[in-house]
Amino acid sequence: LQFLLQVYAPPPEEDNEAAFHRTVFLFISPEGDKLSGPGAVRAYRCQLPRRNPFYSYNPPADSERLPPSLPEEVVEAAGSRDPWRVLQAEA
């Protein structure tokens, strides 16, 4: 299995002290024809209480929850190599 993505997903109810910092990790098989087989996709959840030695007690601000936008020159360079022009359509 190969790592695909990581999502920081705190529960909507911020009063859940036992599972305040929750992250979901998704792993998939690198062999696309086997994705429908058992064990080809795995999701793991890690959660920590609000008070712990690794994360701040306070949740991140809304502005810190999304990654920063790509610089325009990076978007243009990636779009020029994209035969389907996916990045330009999303921009």
Protein Blocks (a to p, Z undefined) as FASTA:
>chain_A
ZZfbdcddddfblklmklmpccddddddfblklmmpghkaccddddddfbdckbcfbdcd
fklmpccdddfklmmmmmmmmmnlmmmmmZZ
